[in-house]
C-alpha cells in the first residue's frame, strides 16, 4: 500500500525557510507575554502581501520592537520601518538592518524571502540568514497548514 502525504507547500504563496518552501512558519508562542515569537503567516489566495509578525530582541536580550503584519506596533528600541517595493525592512537606531522581507511575484504564485538575525528574550539566536532565506533554531512549526490567529 502506498501512503500519500499532503504537501504543505502553497500553490499561491510560500516562504523560504531552512532551505525549503513553506506556506508559513512559526517560532515561539505569539500569545506569550513579552517573549520572543516570529510568525510568517499563511497568505490566503487573492492576497499578495507577506503576513510577517513578531517580537524583535537583540543579542543582549533587549526588546527592540514588535511587528504585526509588517507594521511596527511597539518600538522601545527606536527602530525604523522602511517600506520597499515588495516588502519592508526594520532598521535599528544605529542604521543596521535587523530584518528584511521581500516578496517576488512569479507566473504561478509568490515567494517571500526573509533575511535577518533574530534573538529570543534570553539573547539566544533563533533565526539567521541562509542563502536567500532563513535558517531557524529551537522549537518551531515549519509547515503551517492554515493561518494562525
C-alpha positions as CSV (number, residue, x, y, z in Angstrom):
1,X,0.0,0.0,0.0
2,X,1.3,3.4,-0.9
3,X,0.7,6.2,1.6
4,X,0.3,9.8,0.3
5,X,1.2,12.8,2.3
6,X,-0.4,16.1,1.6
7,X,2.2,18.8,0.6
8,X,2.4,21.8,2.8
9,X,3.7,24.0,0.0
10,X,1.1,26.5,-1.1
11,X,0.1,26.8,-4.7
12,X,-0.3,30.6,-4.0
13,X,2.4,31.9,-1.7
14,X,5.5,30.4,0.1
15,X,8.4,31.5,2.3
16,X,11.9,30.1,2.1
17,X,12.9,28.7,5.5
18,X,15.6,26.0,6.3
19,X,16.2,25.6,2.5
20,X,12.6,24.6,1.9
21,X,9.4,26.2,0.7
22,X,6.7,26.6,3.3
23,X,3.3,28.1,3.2
24,X,4.1,29.6,6.7
25,X,6.2,29.0,9.8
26,X,6.1,29.9,13.5
27,X,8.8,30.3,16.1
28,X,7.8,30.6,19.8
29,X,4.3,31.4,21.1
30,X,2.6,34.5,19.8
31,X,0.3,34.5,22.8
32,X,3.2,34.5,25.3
33,X,3.8,37.6,27.5
34,X,6.9,39.6,26.4
35,X,8.6,36.5,25.0
36,X,10.2,36.0,21.6
37,X,8.0,34.8,18.7
38,X,8.0,35.2,14.9
39,X,5.3,34.3,12.5
40,X,5.4,34.1,8.8
41,X,1.7,33.5,8.4
42,X,-0.1,31.7,5.6
43,X,-1.2,34.1,2.9
44,X,-4.7,33.5,1.6
45,X,-5.4,33.4,-2.1
46,X,-6.2,36.8,-3.5
47,X,-3.7,38.5,-1.2
48,X,-0.1,39.1,-2.2
49,X,1.5,40.7,0.9
50,X,3.5,38.6,3.2
51,X,2.0,38.4,6.7
52,X,5.0,38.8,9.0
53,X,4.7,39.5,12.7
54,X,6.8,39.0,15.8
55,X,8.9,40.5,18.6
56,X,12.5,41.7,17.9
57,X,15.2,41.3,20.5
58,X,18.9,42.0,20.1
59,X,21.8,39.7,21.0
60,X,21.9,41.3,24.5
61,X,18.2,40.2,25.1
62,X,16.9,43.8,24.9
63,X,13.4,44.2,23.5
64,X,13.6,46.4,20.4
65,X,10.2,46.2,18.7
66,X,7.0,44.3,17.9
67,X,5.8,43.9,14.3
68,X,2.2,43.0,13.4
69,X,1.7,42.1,9.7
70,X,4.5,44.3,8.6
71,X,3.7,47.3,10.9
72,X,5.6,48.5,14.0
73,X,3.2,48.5,16.9
74,X,5.7,48.8,19.8
75,X,9.1,50.3,19.3
76,X,11.1,51.0,22.5
77,X,14.4,50.4,20.6
78,X,13.8,53.3,18.2
79,X,13.7,51.1,15.1
80,X,12.7,52.4,11.7
81,X,10.3,50.7,9.3
82,X,11.3,51.3,5.7
83,X,8.8,50.3,3.0
84,X,10.1,48.9,-0.2
85,X,8.7,47.5,-3.4
86,X,7.5,44.0,-2.4
87,X,8.2,44.3,1.3
88,X,9.9,46.2,4.1
89,X,12.9,46.5,6.3
90,X,13.3,47.0,10.0
91,X,16.4,49.1,10.7
92,X,17.9,49.6,14.2
93,X,18.5,53.1,15.7
94,X,22.2,52.7,14.6
95,X,21.2,52.1,11.0
96,X,21.7,48.3,10.8
97,X,19.1,46.2,9.0
98,X,17.6,43.8,11.5
99,X,15.0,42.2,9.3
100,X,14.1,42.4,5.6
101,X,11.1,40.9,4.0
102,X,10.8,40.8,0.2
103,X,8.0,39.2,-1.9
104,X,8.6,38.3,-5.5
105,X,5.8,37.5,-8.0
106,X,6.2,34.5,-10.3
107,X,3.9,33.2,-13.0
108,X,2.3,30.7,-10.7
109,X,2.5,32.4,-7.3
110,X,4.5,34.4,-4.8
111,X,7.7,33.8,-2.9
112,X,8.8,35.8,0.2
113,X,12.4,35.8,1.2
114,X,13.1,36.9,4.8
115,X,16.6,37.9,5.9
116,X,17.7,38.8,9.4
117,X,19.3,37.7,12.7
118,X,16.6,37.4,15.4
119,X,17.3,36.6,19.0
120,X,15.0,35.5,21.8
121,X,14.4,37.1,25.2
122,X,17.5,35.3,26.6
123,X,19.7,36.6,23.8
124,X,19.9,33.2,22.0
125,X,20.0,33.1,18.2
126,X,16.7,31.9,16.8
127,X,16.9,32.8,13.1
128,X,19.7,33.9,10.8
129,X,20.1,34.4,7.0
130,X,20.8,31.3,5.0
131,X,21.4,31.8,1.3
132,X,18.2,33.5,0.0
133,X,16.1,32.6,3.0
134,X,16.5,32.0,6.7
135,X,17.6,29.1,9.0
136,X,15.7,28.7,12.3
137,X,16.8,27.3,15.6
138,X,14.9,25.9,18.5
139,X,11.3,24.9,18.7
140,X,9.4,25.8,15.6
141,X,6.5,24.8,13.4
142,X,8.0,24.9,9.9
143,X,4.9,24.0,8.0
144,X,1.6,25.8,8.8
145,X,-1.5,24.4,7.1
146,X,-3.7,27.3,7.9
147,X,-3.4,30.9,9.0
148,X,-2.5,31.4,12.7
149,X,-4.7,33.9,14.6
